[in-house]
């Protein structure tokens, strides 16, 4: 319970800092935590997005195939 109260107090202090002194607010966040490298190789970037589009194309083709089968079944049903 005490941990939750201290967390809420810290959040309240940060919210007050955001309104009263934006420069100190951003300085607080820039100074906290370990820095993680955000660099991604161009090859990894290309592969990631290429794979995303492949999945979308395959999903679209599957949906179109299912729609085609359903329409065919409806037409066959009404013709009989």
mmCIF file of the N, C-alpha and C atoms, coordinates in Angstrom:
data_MODEL
# 
_entry.id   MODEL 
# 
loop_
_atom_site.group_PDB 
_atom_site.id 
_atom_site.type_symbol 
_atom_site.label_atom_id 
_atom_site.label_alt_id 
_atom_site.label_comp_id 
_atom_site.label_asym_id 
_atom_site.label_entity_id 
_atom_site.label_seq_id 
_atom_site.pdbx_PDB_ins_code 
_atom_site.Cartn_x 
_atom_site.Cartn_y 
_atom_site.Cartn_z 
_atom_site.occupancy 
_atom_site.B_iso_or_equiv 
_atom_site.pdbx_formal_charge 
_atom_site.auth_seq_id 
_atom_site.auth_comp_id 
_atom_site.auth_asym_id 
_atom_site.auth_atom_id 
_atom_site.pdbx_PDB_model_num 
ATOM 1   N N  . UNK A 1 1  ? 0.821   -1.194  0.000   1.00 0.00 ? 1  UNK A N  1 
ATOM 2   C CA . UNK A 1 1  ? 0.000   0.000   0.000   1.00 0.00 ? 1  UNK A CA 1 
ATOM 3   C C  . UNK A 1 1  ? 0.869   1.265   0.000   1.00 0.00 ? 1  UNK A C  1 
ATOM 4   N N  . UNK A 1 2  ? 1.931   1.230   0.774   1.00 0.00 ? 2  UNK A N  1 
ATOM 5   C CA . UNK A 1 2  ? 2.822   2.371   0.854   1.00 0.00 ? 2  UNK A CA 1 
ATOM 6   C C  . UNK A 1 2  ? 3.510   2.631   -0.488  1.00 0.00 ? 2  UNK A C  1 
ATOM 7   N N  . UNK A 1 3  ? 3.843   1.547   -1.167  1.00 0.00 ? 3  UNK A N  1 
ATOM 8   C CA . UNK A 1 3  ? 4.495   1.678   -2.465  1.00 0.00 ? 3  UNK A CA 1 
ATOM 9   C C  . UNK A 1 3  ? 3.556   2.376   -3.448  1.00 0.00 ? 3  UNK A C  1 
ATOM 10  N N  . UNK A 1 4  ? 2.268   2.021   -3.398  1.00 0.00 ? 4  UNK A N  1 
ATOM 11  C CA . UNK A 1 4  ? 1.280   2.619   -4.285  1.00 0.00 ? 4  UNK A CA 1 
ATOM 12  C C  . UNK A 1 4  ? 1.124   4.111   -3.982  1.00 0.00 ? 4  UNK A C  1 
ATOM 13  N N  . UNK A 1 5  ? 1.131   4.473   -2.701  1.00 0.00 ? 5  UNK A N  1 
ATOM 14  C CA . UNK A 1 5  ? 0.992   5.881   -2.319  1.00 0.00 ? 5  UNK A CA 1 
ATOM 15  C C  . UNK A 1 5  ? 2.198   6.686   -2.792  1.00 0.00 ? 5  UNK A C  1 
ATOM 16  N N  . UNK A 1 6  ? 3.392   6.118   -2.671  1.00 0.00 ? 6  UNK A N  1 
ATOM 17  C CA . UNK A 1 6  ? 4.583   6.854   -3.118  1.00 0.00 ? 6  UNK A CA 1 
ATOM 18  C C  . UNK A 1 6  ? 4.595   6.995   -4.638  1.00 0.00 ? 6  UNK A C  1 
ATOM 19  N N  . UNK A 1 7  ? 4.090   5.968   -5.320  1.00 0.00 ? 7  UNK A N  1 
ATOM 20  C CA . UNK A 1 7  ? 3.993   6.030   -6.779  1.00 0.00 ? 7  UNK A CA 1 
ATOM 21  C C  . UNK A 1 7  ? 3.029   7.144   -7.192  1.00 0.00 ? 7  UNK A C  1 
ATOM 22  N N  . UNK A 1 8  ? 1.865   7.202   -6.521  1.00 0.00 ? 8  UNK A N  1 
ATOM 23  C CA . UNK A 1 8  ? 0.890   8.256   -6.854  1.00 0.00 ? 8  UNK A CA 1 
ATOM 24  C C  . UNK A 1 8  ? 1.446   9.644   -6.563  1.00 0.00 ? 8  UNK A C  1 
ATOM 25  N N  . UNK A 1 9  ? 2.187   9.784   -5.464  1.00 0.00 ? 9  UNK A N  1 
ATOM 26  C CA . UNK A 1 9  ? 2.773   11.079  -5.134  1.00 0.00 ? 9  UNK A CA 1 
ATOM 27  C C  . UNK A 1 9  ? 3.791   11.486  -6.193  1.00 0.00 ? 9  UNK A C  1 
ATOM 28  N N  . UNK A 1 10 ? 4.619   10.530  -6.618  1.00 0.00 ? 10 UNK A N  1 
ATOM 29  C CA . UNK A 1 10 ? 5.607   10.833  -7.645  1.00 0.00 ? 10 UNK A CA 1 
ATOM 30  C C  . UNK A 1 10 ? 4.921   11.237  -8.949  1.00 0.00 ? 10 UNK A C  1 
ATOM 31  N N  . UNK A 1 11 ? 3.856   10.521  -9.324  1.00 0.00 ? 11 UNK A N  1 
ATOM 32  C CA . UNK A 1 11 ? 3.116   10.867  -10.535 1.00 0.00 ? 11 UNK A CA 1 
ATOM 33  C C  . UNK A 1 11 ? 2.496   12.257  -10.417 1.00 0.00 ? 11 UNK A C  1 
ATOM 34  N N  . UNK A 1 12 ? 1.963   12.573  -9.241  1.00 0.00 ? 12 UNK A N  1 
ATOM 35  C CA . UNK A 1 12 ? 1.376   13.894  -9.021  1.00 0.00 ? 12 UNK A CA 1 
ATOM 36  C C  . UNK A 1 12 ? 2.450   14.977  -9.151  1.00 0.00 ? 12 UNK A C  1 
ATOM 37  N N  . UNK A 1 13 ? 3.619   14.732  -8.551  1.00 0.00 ? 13 UNK A N  1 
ATOM 38  C CA . UNK A 1 13 ? 4.722   15.700  -8.644  1.00 0.00 ? 13 UNK A CA 1 
ATOM 39  C C  . UNK A 1 13 ? 5.150   15.910  -10.096 1.00 0.00 ? 13 UNK A C  1 
ATOM 40  N N  . UNK A 1 14 ? 5.206   14.835  -10.858 1.00 0.00 ? 14 UNK A N  1 
ATOM 41  C CA . UNK A 1 14 ? 5.591   14.943  -12.269 1.00 0.00 ? 14 UNK A CA 1 
ATOM 42  C C  . UNK A 1 14 ? 4.538   15.724  -13.048 1.00 0.00 ? 14 UNK A C  1 
ATOM 43  N N  . UNK A 1 15 ? 3.257   15.464  -12.773 1.00 0.00 ? 15 UNK A N  1 
ATOM 44  C CA . UNK A 1 15 ? 2.190   16.215  -13.444 1.00 0.00 ? 15 UNK A CA 1 
ATOM 45  C C  . UNK A 1 15 ? 2.279   17.704  -13.121 1.00 0.00 ? 15 UNK A C  1 
ATOM 46  N N  . UNK A 1 16 ? 2.551   18.032  -11.862 1.00 0.00 ? 16 UNK A N  1 
ATOM 47  C CA . UNK A 1 16 ? 2.688   19.440  -11.470 1.00 0.00 ? 16 UNK A CA 1 
ATOM 48  C C  . UNK A 1 16 ? 3.891   20.071  -12.163 1.00 0.00 ? 16 UNK A C  1 
ATOM 49  N N  . UNK A 1 17 ? 4.973   19.318  -12.238 1.00 0.00 ? 17 UNK A N  1 
ATOM 50  C CA . UNK A 1 17 ? 6.171   19.813  -12.904 1.00 0.00 ? 17 UNK A CA 1 
ATOM 51  C C  . UNK A 1 17 ? 5.906   20.065  -14.388 1.00 0.00 ? 17 UNK A C  1 
ATOM 52  N N  . UNK A 1 18 ? 5.109   19.206  -14.991 1.00 0.00 ? 18 UNK A N  1 
ATOM 53  C CA . UNK A 1 18 ? 4.796   19.366  -16.421 1.00 0.00 ? 18 UNK A CA 1 
ATOM 54  C C  . UNK A 1 18 ? 4.096   20.692  -16.675 1.00 0.00 ? 18 UNK A C  1 
ATOM 55  N N  . UNK A 1 19 ? 3.203   21.051  -15.763 1.00 0.00 ? 19 UNK A N  1 
ATOM 56  C CA . UNK A 1 19 ? 2.452   22.310  -15.949 1.00 0.00 ? 19 UNK A CA 1 
ATOM 57  C C  . UNK A 1 19 ? 3.255   23.538  -15.533 1.00 0.00 ? 19 UNK A C  1 
ATOM 58  N N  . UNK A 1 20 ? 4.012   23.416  -14.434 1.00 0.00 ? 20 UNK A N  1 
ATOM 59  C CA . UNK A 1 20 ? 4.674   24.596  -13.883 1.00 0.00 ? 20 UNK A CA 1 
ATOM 60  C C  . UNK A 1 20 ? 6.032   24.879  -14.521 1.00 0.00 ? 20 UNK A C  1 
ATOM 61  N N  . UNK A 1 21 ? 6.757   23.825  -14.908 1.00 0.00 ? 21 UNK A N  1 
ATOM 62  C CA . UNK A 1 21 ? 8.098   24.026  -15.446 1.00 0.00 ? 21 UNK A CA 1 
ATOM 63  C C  . UNK A 1 21 ? 8.394   22.959  -16.504 1.00 0.00 ? 21 UNK A C  1 
ATOM 64  N N  . UNK A 1 22 ? 7.900   23.143  -17.729 1.00 0.00 ? 22 UNK A N  1 
ATOM 65  C CA . UNK A 1 22 ? 8.075   22.134  -18.770 1.00 0.00 ? 22 UNK A CA 1 
ATOM 66  C C  . UNK A 1 22 ? 9.537   21.779  -19.044 1.00 0.00 ? 22 UNK A C  1 
ATOM 67  N N  . UNK A 1 23 ? 10.430  22.743  -18.959 1.00 0.00 ? 23 UNK A N  1 
ATOM 68  C CA . UNK A 1 23 ? 11.842  22.472  -19.223 1.00 0.00 ? 23 UNK A CA 1 
ATOM 69  C C  . UNK A 1 23 ? 12.404  21.473  -18.200 1.00 0.00 ? 23 UNK A C  1 
ATOM 70  N N  . UNK A 1 24 ? 12.079  21.670  -16.928 1.00 0.00 ? 24 UNK A N  1 
ATOM 71  C CA . UNK A 1 24 ? 12.533  20.741  -15.886 1.00 0.00 ? 24 UNK A CA 1 
ATOM 72  C C  . UNK A 1 24 ? 11.861  19.386  -16.048 1.00 0.00 ? 24 UNK A C  1 
ATOM 73  N N  . UNK A 1 25 ? 10.606  19.402  -16.497 1.00 0.00 ? 25 UNK A N  1 
ATOM 74  C CA . UNK A 1 25 ? 9.874   18.147  -16.743 1.00 0.00 ? 25 UNK A CA 1 
ATOM 75  C C  . UNK A 1 25 ? 10.610  17.299  -17.766 1.00 0.00 ? 25 UNK A C  1 
ATOM 76  N N  . UNK A 1 26 ? 10.982  17.884  -18.896 1.00 0.00 ? 26 UNK A N  1 
ATOM 77  C CA . UNK A 1 26 ? 11.670  17.123  -19.937 1.00 0.00 ? 26 UNK A CA 1 
ATOM 78  C C  . UNK A 1 26 ? 13.095  16.775  -19.516 1.00 0.00 ? 26 UNK A C  1 
ATOM 79  N N  . UNK A 1 27 ? 13.738  17.630  -18.761 1.00 0.00 ? 27 UNK A N  1 
ATOM 80  C CA . UNK A 1 27 ? 15.071  17.325  -18.259 1.00 0.00 ? 27 UNK A CA 1 
ATOM 81  C C  . UNK A 1 27 ? 15.025  16.105  -17.333 1.00 0.00 ? 27 UNK A C  1 
ATOM 82  N N  . UNK A 1 28 ? 13.954  15.996  -16.548 1.00 0.00 ? 28 UNK A N  1 
ATOM 83  C CA . UNK A 1 28 ? 13.776  14.846  -15.663 1.00 0.00 ? 28 UNK A CA 1 
ATOM 84  C C  . UNK A 1 28 ? 13.745  13.546  -16.467 1.00 0.00 ? 28 UNK A C  1 
ATOM 85  N N  . UNK A 1 29 ? 12.992  13.529  -17.546 1.00 0.00 ? 29 UNK A N  1 
ATOM 86  C CA . UNK A 1 29 ? 12.880  12.301  -18.340 1.00 0.00 ? 29 UNK A CA 1 
ATOM 87  C C  . UNK A 1 29 ? 14.138  12.013  -19.155 1.00 0.00 ? 29 UNK A C  1 
ATOM 88  N N  . UNK A 1 30 ? 14.826  13.031  -19.578 1.00 0.00 ? 30 UNK A N  1 
ATOM 89  C CA . UNK A 1 30 ? 16.052  12.812  -20.337 1.00 0.00 ? 30 UNK A CA 1 
ATOM 90  C C  . UNK A 1 30 ? 17.163  12.274  -19.455 1.00 0.00 ? 30 UNK A C  1 
ATOM 91  N N  . UNK A 1 31 ? 17.104  12.586  -18.169 1.00 0.00 ? 31 UNK A N  1 
ATOM 92  C CA . UNK A 1 31 ? 18.180  12.165  -17.281 1.00 0.00 ? 31 UNK A CA 1 
ATOM 93  C C  . UNK A 1 31 ? 17.922  10.797  -16.645 1.00 0.00 ? 31 UNK A C  1 
ATOM 94  N N  . UNK A 1 32 ? 16.703  10.289  -16.644 1.00 0.00 ? 32 UNK A N  1 
ATOM 95  C CA . UNK A 1 32 ? 16.403  9.036   -15.967 1.00 0.00 ? 32 UNK A CA 1 
ATOM 96  C C  . UNK A 1 32 ? 16.558  7.850   -16.900 1.00 0.00 ? 32 UNK A C  1 
ATOM 97  N N  . UNK A 1 33 ? 16.889  6.709   -16.316 1.00 0.00 ? 33 UNK A N  1 
ATOM 98  C CA . UNK A 1 33 ? 16.917  5.458   -17.060 1.00 0.00 ? 33 UNK A CA 1 
ATOM 99  C C  . UNK A 1 33 ? 18.149  5.287   -17.919 1.00 0.00 ? 33 UNK A C  1 
ATOM 100 N N  . UNK A 1 34 ? 18.357  4.061   -18.314 1.00 0.00 ? 34 UNK A N  1 
ATOM 101 C CA . UNK A 1 34 ? 19.461  3.738   -19.213 1.00 0.00 ? 34 UNK A CA 1 
ATOM 102 C C  . UNK A 1 34 ? 19.069  4.080   -20.637 1.00 0.00 ? 34 UNK A C  1 
ATOM 103 N N  . UNK A 1 35 ? 20.018  4.515   -21.365 1.00 0.00 ? 35 UNK A N  1 
ATOM 104 C CA . UNK A 1 35 ? 19.773  4.820   -22.770 1.00 0.00 ? 35 UNK A CA 1 
ATOM 105 C C  . UNK A 1 35 ? 19.874  3.549   -23.590 1.00 0.00 ? 35 UNK A C  1 
ATOM 106 N N  . UNK A 1 36 ? 18.905  3.343   -24.429 1.00 0.00 ? 36 UNK A N  1 
ATOM 107 C CA . UNK A 1 36 ? 18.892  2.181   -25.300 1.00 0.00 ? 36 UNK A CA 1 
ATOM 108 C C  . UNK A 1 36 ? 19.105  2.678   -26.716 1.00 0.00 ? 36 UNK A C  1 
ATOM 109 N N  . UNK A 1 37 ? 19.923  1.978   -27.430 1.00 0.00 ? 37 UNK A N  1 
ATOM 110 C CA . UNK A 1 37 ? 20.187  2.372   -28.807 1.00 0.00 ? 37 UNK A CA 1 
ATOM 111 C C  . UNK A 1 37 ? 18.939  2.137   -29.646 1.00 0.00 ? 37 UNK A C  1 
ATOM 112 N N  . UNK A 1 38 ? 18.550  3.135   -30.387 1.00 0.00 ? 38 UNK A N  1 
ATOM 113 C CA . UNK A 1 38 ? 17.387  3.032   -31.257 1.00 0.00 ? 38 UNK A CA 1 
ATOM 114 C C  . UNK A 1 38 ? 17.777  2.757   -32.699 1.00 0.00 ? 38 UNK A C  1 
ATOM 115 N N  . UNK A 1 39 ? 19.045  2.459   -32.916 1.00 0.00 ? 39 UNK A N  1 
ATOM 116 C CA . UNK A 1 39 ? 19.481  2.256   -34.287 1.00 0.00 ? 39 UNK A CA 1 
ATOM 117 C C  . UNK A 1 39 ? 19.077  0.864   -34.768 1.00 0.00 ? 39 UNK A C  1 
ATOM 118 N N  . UNK A 1 40 ? 18.546  0.822   -35.949 1.00 0.00 ? 40 UNK A N  1 
ATOM 119 C CA . UNK A 1 40 ? 18.141  -0.423  -36.590 1.00 0.00 ? 40 UNK A CA 1 
ATOM 120 C C  . UNK A 1 40 ? 18.832  -0.439  -37.939 1.00 0.00 ? 40 UNK A C  1 
ATOM 121 N N  . UNK A 1 41 ? 19.360  -1.581  -38.274 1.00 0.00 ? 41 UNK A N  1 
ATOM 122 C CA . UNK A 1 41 ? 20.036  -1.640  -39.569 1.00 0.00 ? 41 UNK A CA 1 
ATOM 123 C C  . UNK A 1 41 ? 19.002  -1.503  -40.689 1.00 0.00 ? 41 UNK A C  1 
ATOM 124 N N  . UNK A 1 42 ? 19.444  -0.963  -41.780 1.00 0.00 ? 42 UNK A N  1 
ATOM 125 C CA . UNK A 1 42 ? 18.566  -0.767  -42.924 1.00 0.00 ? 42 UNK A CA 1 
ATOM 126 C C  . UNK A 1 42 ? 18.015  -2.106  -43.419 1.00 0.00 ? 42 UNK A C  1 
ATOM 127 N N  . UNK A 1 43 ? 18.844  -3.149  -43.370 1.00 0.00 ? 43 UNK A N  1 
ATOM 128 C CA . UNK A 1 43 ? 18.419  -4.482  -43.816 1.00 0.00 ? 43 UNK A CA 1 
ATOM 129 C C  . UNK A 1 43 ? 17.306  -5.044  -42.915 1.00 0.00 ? 43 UNK A C  1 
ATOM 130 N N  . UNK A 1 44 ? 17.448  -4.881  -41.589 1.00 0.00 ? 44 UNK A N  1 
ATOM 131 C CA . UNK A 1 44 ? 16.406  -5.341  -40.662 1.00 0.00 ? 44 UNK A CA 1 
ATOM 132 C C  . UNK A 1 44 ? 15.101  -4.578  -40.886 1.00 0.00 ? 44 UNK A C  1 
ATOM 133 N N  . UNK A 1 45 ? 15.215  -3.276  -41.101 1.00 0.00 ? 45 UNK A N  1 
ATOM 134 C CA . UNK A 1 45 ? 14.043  -2.443  -41.353 1.00 0.00 ? 45 UNK A CA 1 
ATOM 135 C C  . UNK A 1 45 ? 13.314  -2.918  -42.608 1.00 0.00 ? 45 UNK A C  1 
ATOM 136 N N  . UNK A 1 46 ? 14.074  -3.137  -43.662 1.00 0.00 ? 46 UNK A N  1 
ATOM 137 C CA . UNK A 1 46 ? 13.487  -3.568  -44.934 1.00 0.00 ? 46 UNK A CA 1 
ATOM 138 C C  . UNK A 1 46 ? 12.825  -4.935  -44.786 1.00 0.00 ? 46 UNK A C  1 
ATOM 139 N N  . UNK A 1 47 ? 13.510  -5.870  -44.141 1.00 0.00 ? 47 UNK A N  1 
ATOM 140 C CA . UNK A 1 47 ? 12.957  -7.218  -43.962 1.00 0.00 ? 47 UNK A CA 1 
ATOM 141 C C  . UNK A 1 47 ? 11.676  -7.199  -43.151 1.00 0.00 ? 47 UNK A C  1 
ATOM 142 N N  . UNK A 1 48 ? 11.658  -6.423  -42.080 1.00 0.00 ? 48 UNK A N  1 
ATOM 143 C CA . UNK A 1 48 ? 10.478  -6.359  -41.218 1.00 0.00 ? 48 UNK A CA 1 
ATOM 144 C C  . UNK A 1 48 ? 9.259   -5.886  -42.001 1.00 0.00 ? 48 UNK A C  1 
ATOM 145 N N  . UNK A 1 49 ? 9.402   -4.778  -42.737 1.00 0.00 ? 49 UNK A N  1 
ATOM 146 C CA . UNK A 1 49 ? 8.255   -4.234  -43.457 1.00 0.00 ? 49 UNK A CA 1 
ATOM 147 C C  . UNK A 1 49 ? 7.915   -5.039  -44.702 1.00 0.00 ? 49 UNK A C  1 
ATOM 148 N N  . UNK A 1 50 ? 8.881   -5.692  -45.298 1.00 0.00 ? 50 UNK A N  1 
ATOM 149 C CA . UNK A 1 50 ? 8.598   -6.562  -46.442 1.00 0.00 ? 50 UNK A CA 1 
ATOM 150 C C  . UNK A 1 50 ? 7.754   -7.747  -45.989 1.00 0.00 ? 50 UNK A C  1 
ATOM 151 N N  . UNK A 1 51 ? 8.076   -8.299  -44.830 1.00 0.00 ? 51 UNK A N  1 
ATOM 152 C CA . UNK A 1 51 ? 7.303   -9.419  -44.304 1.00 0.00 ? 51 UNK A CA 1 
ATOM 153 C C  . UNK A 1 51 ? 5.892   -9.002  -43.922 1.00 0.00 ? 51 UNK A C  1 
ATOM 154 N N  . UNK A 1 52 ? 5.730   -7.786  -43.449 1.00 0.00 ? 52 UNK A N  1 
ATOM 155 C CA . UNK A 1 52 ? 4.386   -7.314  -43.110 1.00 0.00 ? 52 UNK A CA 1 
ATOM 156 C C  . UNK A 1 52 ? 3.503   -7.258  -44.341 1.00 0.00 ? 52 UNK A C  1 
ATOM 157 N N  . UNK A 1 53 ? 4.028   -6.741  -45.417 1.00 0.00 ? 53 UNK A N  1 
ATOM 158 C CA . UNK A 1 53 ? 3.209   -6.629  -46.624 1.00 0.00 ? 53 UNK A CA 1 
ATOM 159 C C  . UNK A 1 53 ? 2.897   -7.998  -47.208 1.00 0.00 ? 53 UNK A C  1 
ATOM 160 N N  . UNK A 1 54 ? 3.829   -8.944  -47.103 1.00 0.00 ? 54 UNK A N  1 
ATOM 161 C CA . UNK A 1 54 ? 3.560   -10.300 -47.588 1.00 0.00 ? 54 UNK A CA 1 
ATOM 162 C C  . UNK A 1 54 ? 2.389   -10.918 -46.843 1.00 0.00 ? 54 UNK A C  1 
ATOM 163 N N  . UNK A 1 55 ? 2.349   -10.728 -45.531 1.00 0.00 ? 55 UNK A N  1 
ATOM 164 C CA . UNK A 1 55 ? 1.247   -11.256 -44.734 1.00 0.00 ? 55 UNK A CA 1 
ATOM 165 C C  . UNK A 1 55 ? -0.073  -10.637 -45.123 1.00 0.00 ? 55 UNK A C  1 
ATOM 166 N N  . UNK A 1 56 ? -0.082  -9.329  -45.402 1.00 0.00 ? 56 UNK A N  1 
ATOM 167 C CA . UNK A 1 56 ? -1.312  -8.655  -45.789 1.00 0.00 ? 56 UNK A CA 1 
ATOM 168 C C  . UNK A 1 56 ? -1.807  -9.156  -47.137 1.00 0.00 ? 56 UNK A C  1 
ATOM 169 N N  . UNK A 1 57 ? -0.894  -9.319  -48.087 1.00 0.00 ? 57 UNK A N  1 
ATOM 170 C CA . UNK A 1 57 ? -1.276  -9.795  -49.415 1.00 0.00 ? 57 UNK A CA 1 
ATOM 171 C C  . UNK A 1 57 ? -1.860  -11.201 -49.319 1.00 0.00 ? 57 UNK A C  1 
ATOM 172 N N  . UNK A 1 58 ? -1.203  -12.085 -48.554 1.00 0.00 ? 58 UNK A N  1 
ATOM 173 C CA . UNK A 1 58 ? -1.719  -13.442 -48.395 1.00 0.00 ? 58 UNK A CA 1 
ATOM 174 C C  . UNK A 1 58 ? -3.079  -13.451 -47.723 1.00 0.00 ? 58 UNK A C  1 
ATOM 175 N N  . UNK A 1 59 ? -3.270  -12.603 -46.709 1.00 0.00 ? 59 UNK A N  1 
ATOM 176 C CA . UNK A 1 59 ? -4.548  -12.535 -46.014 1.00 0.00 ? 59 UNK A CA 1 
ATOM 177 C C  . UNK A 1 59 ? -5.642  -12.050 -46.967 1.00 0.00 ? 59 UNK A C  1 
ATOM 178 N N  . UNK A 1 60 ? -5.333  -11.050 -47.777 1.00 0.00 ? 60 UNK A N  1 
ATOM 179 C CA . UNK A 1 60 ? -6.305  -10.520 -48.730 1.00 0.00 ? 60 UNK A CA 1 
ATOM 180 C C  . UNK A 1 60 ? -6.678  -11.581 -49.758 1.00 0.00 ? 60 UNK A C  1 
ATOM 181 N N  . UNK A 1 61 ? -5.698  -12.323 -50.238 1.00 0.00 ? 61 UNK A N  1 
ATOM 182 C CA . UNK A 1 61 ? -5.981  -13.383 -51.201 1.00 0.00 ? 61 UNK A CA 1 
ATOM 183 C C  . UNK A 1 61 ? -6.863  -14.458 -50.588 1.00 0.00 ? 61 UNK A C  1 
ATOM 184 N N  . UNK A 1 62 ? -6.607  -14.824 -49.344 1.00 0.00 ? 62 UNK A N  1 
ATOM 185 C CA . UNK A 1 62 ? -7.425  -15.836 -48.669 1.00 0.00 ? 62 UNK A CA 1 
ATOM 186 C C  . UNK A 1 62 ? -8.855  -15.348 -48.496 1.00 0.00 ? 62 UNK A C  1 
ATOM 187 N N  . UNK A 1 63 ? -9.019  -14.087 -48.104 1.00 0.00 ? 63 UNK A N  1 
ATOM 188 C CA . UNK A 1 63 ? -10.372 -13.541 -47.948 1.00 0.00 ? 63 UNK A CA 1 
ATOM 189 C C  . UNK A 1 63 ? -11.101 -13.519 -49.287 1.00 0.00 ? 63 UNK A C  1 
ATOM 190 N N  . UNK A 1 64 ? -10.415 -13.112 -50.347 1.00 0.00 ? 64 UNK A N  1 
ATOM 191 C CA . UNK A 1 64 ? -11.032 -13.085 -51.671 1.00 0.00 ? 64 UNK A CA 1 
ATOM 192 C C  . UNK A 1 64 ? -11.420 -14.488 -52.110 1.00 0.00 ? 64 UNK A C  1 
ATOM 193 N N  . UNK A 1 65 ? -10.591 -15.473 -51.805 1.00 0.00 ? 65 UNK A N  1 
ATOM 194 C CA . UNK A 1 65 ? -10.889 -16.852 -52.159 1.00 0.00 ? 65 UNK A CA 1 
ATOM 195 C C  . UNK A 1 65 ? -12.144 -17.337 -51.423 1.00 0.00 ? 65 UNK A C  1 
ATOM 196 N N  . UNK A 1 66 ? -12.238 -17.027 -50.138 1.00 0.00 ? 66 UNK A N  1 
ATOM 197 C CA . UNK A 1 66 ? -13.405 -17.439 -49.350 1.00 0.00 ? 66 UNK A CA 1 
ATOM 198 C C  . UNK A 1 66 ? -14.662 -16.761 -49.885 1.00 0.00 ? 66 UNK A C  1 
ATOM 199 N N  . UNK A 1 67 ? -14.588 -15.495 -50.197 1.00 0.00 ? 67 UNK A N  1 
ATOM 200 C CA . UNK A 1 67 ? -15.743 -14.781 -50.752 1.00 0.00 ? 67 UNK A CA 1 
ATOM 201 C C  . UNK A 1 67 ? -16.147 -15.407 -52.080 1.00 0.00 ? 67 UNK A C  1 
ATOM 202 N N  . UNK A 1 68 ? -15.176 -15.747 -52.905 1.00 0.00 ? 68 UNK A N  1 
ATOM 203 C CA . UNK A 1 68 ? -15.460 -16.373 -54.196 1.00 0.00 ? 68 UNK A CA 1 
ATOM 204 C C  . UNK A 1 68 ? -16.164 -17.716 -53.998 1.00 0.00 ? 68 UNK A C  1 
ATOM 205 N N  . UNK A 1 69 ? -15.708 -18.526 -53.057 1.00 0.00 ? 69 UNK A N  1 
ATOM 206 C CA . UNK A 1 69 ? -16.329 -19.826 -52.782 1.00 0.00 ? 69 UNK A CA 1 
ATOM 207 C C  . UNK A 1 69 ? -17.763 -19.639 -52.294 1.00 0.00 ? 69 UNK A C  1 
ATOM 208 N N  . UNK A 1 70 ? -17.967 -18.693 -51.395 1.00 0.00 ? 70 UNK A N  1 
ATOM 209 C CA . UNK A 1 70 ? -19.324 -18.451 -50.863 1.00 0.00 ? 70 UNK A CA 1 
ATOM 210 C C  . UNK A 1 70 ? -20.260 -18.006 -51.968 1.00 0.00 ? 70 UNK A C  1 
ATOM 211 N N  . UNK A 1 71 ? -19.814 -17.084 -52.809 1.00 0.00 ? 71 UNK A N  1 
ATOM 212 C CA . UNK A 1 71 ? -20.668 -16.622 -53.911 1.00 0.00 ? 71 UNK A CA 1 
ATOM 213 C C  . UNK A 1 71 ? -20.970 -17.756 -54.886 1.00 0.00 ? 71 UNK A C  1 
ATOM 214 N N  . UNK A 1 72 ? -19.988 -18.591 -55.149 1.00 0.00 ? 72 UNK A N  1 
ATOM 215 C CA . UNK A 1 72 ? -20.210 -19.740 -56.030 1.00 0.00 ? 72 UNK A CA 1 
ATOM 216 C C  . UNK A 1 72 ? -21.253 -20.679 -55.443 1.00 0.00 ? 72 UNK A C  1 
ATOM 217 N N  . UNK A 1 73 ? -21.160 -20.944 -54.152 1.00 0.00 ? 73 UNK A N  1 
ATOM 218 C CA . UNK A 1 73 ? -22.134 -21.824 -53.496 1.00 0.00 ? 73 UNK A CA 1 
ATOM 219 C C  . UNK A 1 73 ? -23.540 -21.228 -53.530 1.00 0.00 ? 73 UNK A C  1 
ATOM 220 N N  . UNK A 1 74 ? -23.643 -19.921 -53.353 1.00 0.00 ? 74 UNK A N  1 
ATOM 221 C CA . UNK A 1 74 ? -24.957 -19.273 -53.405 1.00 0.00 ? 74 UNK A CA 1 
ATOM 222 C C  . UNK A 1 74 ? -25.548 -19.379 -54.809 1.00 0.00 ? 74 UNK A C  1 
ATOM 223 N N  . UNK A 1 75 ? -24.739 -19.123 -55.825 1.00 0.00 ? 75 UNK A N  1 
ATOM 224 C CA . UNK A 1 75 ? -25.213 -19.210 -57.207 1.00 0.00 ? 75 UNK A CA 1 
ATOM 225 C C  . UNK A 1 75 ? -25.644 -20.639 -57.533 1.00 0.00 ? 75 UNK A C  1 
ATOM 226 N N  . UNK A 1 76 ? -24.840 -21.617 -57.143 1.00 0.00 ? 76 UNK A N  1 
ATOM 227 C CA . UNK A 1 76 ? -25.184 -23.029 -57.394 1.00 0.00 ? 76 UNK A CA 1 
ATOM 228 C C  . UNK A 1 76 ? -26.482 -23.394 -56.674 1.00 0.00 ? 76 UNK A C  1 
ATOM 229 N N  . UNK A 1 77 ? -26.663 -22.886 -55.469 1.00 0.00 ? 77 UNK A N  1 
ATOM 230 C CA . UNK A 1 77 ? -27.871 -23.168 -54.697 1.00 0.00 ? 77 UNK A CA 1 
ATOM 231 C C  . UNK A 1 77 ? -29.112 -22.619 -55.411 1.00 0.00 ? 77 UNK A C  1 
ATOM 232 N N  . UNK A 1 78 ? -29.025 -21.381 -55.918 1.00 0.00 ? 78 UNK A N  1 
ATOM 233 C CA . UNK A 1 78 ? -30.181 -20.785 -56.573 1.00 0.00 ? 78 UNK A CA 1 
ATOM 234 C C  . UNK A 1 78 ? -30.440 -21.379 -57.966 1.00 0.00 ? 78 UNK A C  1 
ATOM 235 N N  . UNK A 1 79 ? -29.421 -21.912 -58.610 1.00 0.00 ? 79 UNK A N  1 
ATOM 236 C CA . UNK A 1 79 ? -29.611 -22.521 -59.905 1.00 0.00 ? 79 UNK A CA 1 
ATOM 237 C C  . UNK A 1 79 ? -30.259 -23.904 -59.816 1.00 0.00 ? 79 UNK A C  1 
ATOM 238 N N  . UNK A 1 80 ? -30.118 -24.557 -58.694 1.00 0.00 ? 80 UNK A N  1 
ATOM 239 C CA . UNK A 1 80 ? -30.710 -25.893 -58.513 1.00 0.00 ? 80 UNK A CA 1 
ATOM 240 C C  . UNK A 1 80 ? -32.097 -25.821 -58.010 1.00 0.00 ? 80 UNK A C  1 
# 
